[in-house]
Amino acid sequence: MLMAHPAVLSGLVERYWALAVLCAQDDTPQTRGRMDDVGRTLCVATGTSSVDAALAAARYRLPGARTFDDSVLATR
């Protein structure tokens, strides 16, 4: 499966969180639509079907993710 470049994922994650903050302050249909679009793009870029899974997958692919891995699937 093709995966997006970490720089692209980083930009999408930052844009998603910025829009989430904007929606929390002023939840308009336009802002909500932009946030949904970025969420769908994240899903496509990471090969996932939910925004939460896409955010987790994107964070895992970003540089330094394995250094501070907070995965619930960590081996013992």
N, C-alpha and C positions, 0 to 999 in steps of 0.2 A: 504494500500500500504506500502511496506517496504521502509524505508528510510535509507540512509547510516549514519554511526556514524559521529558526528560532527568532530572528528579528521581526518577521511577520507576525508570529504568535505573540511576541512581546507587545507589539503595537496594538493588536486586537484585544489583548487582555487589558492593557491600559485604557483603551477606548471604551471597552465594556464597563470597567469600574468608574470611569469618568461619567459615563451616561447613567450608571446606577445612582451616583451621587446627585446628578442633575434631576433624575426622576424622583428621588427622595425629597428634593427641594421644591420641584415644580413639575408634577406628573401630568404632562400634556400628551395628547395622542401622537403628536409629532415626535416628541422625545421618546415615548414608549416604542414607537415604530422603529426609530433609529436603533434603540437598544435591542429590540427583537432581531433586526437585520444583522447587527454585529454578533449577536448570539448564534444565529443560524450560520453565519460565516465561520465562527469558531468551531461549530459542530462539523462543518464540512472540512475545515482545515485539519481537524484532529481525528476525523473518522468516528465521531461519537454521535449519539442521538439526543443528548440532553446538555443543556448549558453547564450544569454542575460538573458533569463528566468531562466536558470540553475544557473547562477551566482547570480541572485537576490534571488532565492530559497535557495541556499547554504548559502549566507550571512544571511538570515533570520534564518537559523537553527544553526548558529554558536553562541557560548556563548556570551552573552552581546548584541546580535542583537536587542532585544526588548528595551533595555535601550536607544539606540540612533537610533530608527527606523526612517528612512527617506522615508517611504512608501508614495506613492502618494494616497493610499487608506485609509489614516488615517481618523478616524471619528472626527466629530466636536462636 
